[in-house]
Amino acid sequence: MILSIIVAMGNNRQIGKDNKLLWHISDDLKNFKKLTLGHHILMGRKTYESIGRPLPGRTTIIMSRNPEYSARGCKVVSSFEEAATIAEAAGDNELFICGGEKIYKNLLAQTDRFYLSYVDYDGQADAFFPQFSIKDLKLIEEVRHEKTDKAPKWVYKVLER
């Protein structure tokens, strides 16, 4: 099974503030949906609570250290291995890591594929994507998006180990 990280980050790796997204880029959200539909998505409790519901057409797996935590329509696990077992048992060929900061940091070294949206954003944040080097990754796809009335400039890249 392919382990993939999907993330949108600002110029300084910003990914969120006060448990909210920092921007709304419709095309990026549509791409997220297209890529993750029919797959298992793994996220931390705080990320899940910022969304507030399971995303339709996907199996939402929440990683939490609290063994009592539950969320209607979601699977809750305490480890990545549990999440991978659930996805594999269902026949999924790709598990998407959707945040937040701690989950990304803990699974970065194991990730096979990266779906990265680099957003031209220099504002404040309290959650960041971890430092990492792309020098050992192979660029599979790159699409540049210019600034519009509704979205900042951003670049979408797909990279693989």
C-alpha positions as CSV (number, residue, x, y, z in Angstrom):
1,M,0.0,0.0,0.0
2,I,1.2,3.5,-0.8
3,L,1.4,5.9,2.1
4,S,0.7,9.5,0.9
5,I,0.9,12.9,2.6
6,I,-1.5,15.5,1.2
7,V,-1.0,19.1,2.5
8,A,-1.2,22.7,1.5
9,M,1.4,24.9,3.2
10,G,2.5,28.5,3.1
11,N,5.9,30.0,2.3
12,N,7.2,29.1,5.8
13,R,5.4,25.7,6.0
14,Q,2.3,27.2,7.7
15,I,-0.7,24.8,7.6
16,G,-3.1,26.3,10.2
17,K,-4.0,28.7,12.9
18,D,-6.5,28.2,15.7
19,N,-7.4,24.8,14.2
20,K,-8.5,26.4,10.9
21,L,-7.2,26.5,7.4
22,L,-5.3,29.7,6.5
23,W,-6.9,30.1,3.0
24,H,-9.7,28.9,0.8
25,I,-8.5,27.7,-2.6
26,S,-11.4,26.1,-4.4
27,D,-9.3,24.3,-7.0
28,D,-7.0,22.9,-4.3
29,L,-10.0,21.6,-2.3
30,K,-11.5,20.0,-5.5
31,N,-8.1,18.3,-6.1
32,F,-8.1,17.0,-2.5
33,K,-11.5,15.6,-3.0
34,K,-10.7,14.0,-6.4
35,L,-7.5,12.4,-5.0
36,T,-9.0,11.1,-1.8
37,L,-12.5,9.9,-2.9
38,G,-12.8,6.2,-2.4
39,H,-9.8,6.0,-0.1
40,H,-9.0,5.9,3.6
41,I,-7.8,9.2,5.1
42,L,-5.9,9.4,8.3
43,M,-5.9,12.5,10.5
44,G,-5.3,13.6,14.1
45,R,-8.2,14.4,16.5
46,K,-7.7,18.1,16.2
47,T,-7.8,18.1,12.5
48,Y,-10.9,15.9,12.5
49,E,-12.6,18.3,15.0
50,S,-11.7,21.3,12.8
51,I,-13.6,19.6,9.9
52,G,-16.4,18.4,12.3
53,R,-17.6,15.4,10.3
54,P,-16.4,12.5,8.2
55,L,-15.8,13.5,4.6
56,P,-18.2,11.8,2.2
57,G,-17.0,9.1,0.0
58,R,-14.0,8.3,2.1
59,T,-13.3,6.3,5.2
60,T,-12.1,8.7,7.9
61,I,-9.6,7.3,10.4
62,I,-8.8,9.4,13.4
63,M,-5.6,8.9,15.4
64,S,-5.9,9.7,19.1
65,R,-4.1,8.9,22.3
66,N,-7.4,8.9,24.1
67,P,-8.8,5.3,24.1
68,E,-12.2,6.7,24.9
69,Y,-12.4,9.0,21.9
70,S,-15.1,8.3,19.3
71,A,-16.6,10.0,16.4
72,R,-19.7,8.9,14.6
73,G,-19.0,7.4,11.1
74,C,-15.2,7.3,11.7
75,K,-12.7,4.7,12.8
76,V,-10.5,5.7,15.8
77,V,-7.0,4.2,16.2
78,S,-4.1,4.8,18.5
79,S,-1.3,4.0,16.0
80,F,-0.4,4.3,12.3
81,E,-0.1,0.5,12.1
82,E,-3.8,0.1,13.1
83,A,-4.8,2.6,10.4
84,A,-2.8,0.8,7.8
85,T,-4.3,-2.5,8.8
86,I,-7.8,-1.1,8.4
87,A,-7.1,0.3,5.0
88,E,-5.3,-2.8,3.7
89,A,-8.1,-5.1,5.0
90,A,-10.6,-3.0,3.0
91,G,-8.5,-3.4,-0.1
92,D,-7.3,0.2,-0.3
93,N,-4.1,0.7,-2.3
94,E,-3.3,4.2,-0.9
95,L,-3.7,5.7,2.6
96,F,-3.8,9.5,2.7
97,I,-2.3,11.4,5.7
98,C,-4.3,14.6,6.0
99,G,-2.7,16.2,9.1
100,G,-2.2,17.8,11.5
101,E,1.3,18.8,12.4
102,K,2.1,15.9,14.7
103,I,0.8,13.2,12.4
104,Y,2.8,14.7,9.5
105,K,5.9,14.8,11.6
106,N,5.5,11.2,12.8
107,L,4.8,9.7,9.4
108,L,7.1,11.8,7.2
109,A,9.9,9.3,7.0
110,Q,7.5,6.5,6.0
111,T,5.8,8.4,3.3
112,D,6.0,7.1,-0.3
113,R,4.1,9.9,-2.1
114,F,3.7,13.6,-1.4
115,Y,0.8,15.8,-2.8
116,L,2.0,19.3,-1.9
117,S,0.3,22.6,-2.5
118,Y,2.7,25.5,-1.9
119,V,0.7,28.6,-1.3
120,D,2.1,32.1,-1.5
121,Y,1.2,33.0,2.1
122,D,3.4,34.7,4.6
123,G,0.8,35.3,7.4
124,Q,0.6,33.9,10.9
125,A,0.1,30.3,11.9
126,D,0.4,28.1,14.9
127,A,0.7,24.8,13.0
128,F,3.5,24.0,10.6
129,F,4.5,21.2,8.2
130,P,7.8,19.7,9.4
131,Q,11.1,20.5,7.8
132,F,12.1,18.0,5.1
133,S,14.3,17.7,2.1
134,I,12.9,17.0,-1.4
135,K,16.3,16.3,-2.9
136,D,15.8,12.5,-2.8
137,L,12.3,12.7,-4.2
138,K,11.3,12.4,-7.8
139,L,9.0,15.1,-9.2
140,I,6.0,13.4,-10.9
141,E,3.9,16.4,-11.6
142,E,4.0,20.2,-11.2
143,V,1.2,22.7,-11.9
144,R,1.5,26.5,-11.3
145,H,-1.5,28.6,-10.5
146,E,-1.4,32.4,-10.8
147,K,-3.0,34.7,-8.3
148,T,-6.7,35.4,-8.9
149,D,-9.4,37.5,-7.3
150,K,-10.3,34.4,-5.2
151,A,-7.0,32.7,-4.5
152,P,-3.3,33.5,-3.9
153,K,-0.6,32.2,-6.2
154,W,0.2,28.5,-5.6
155,V,2.1,25.5,-7.0
156,Y,0.9,21.9,-6.8
157,K,3.5,19.2,-6.9
158,V,3.4,15.4,-6.7
159,L,6.7,13.8,-5.5
160,E,7.7,10.2,-4.8
161,R,10.5,8.4,-3.1
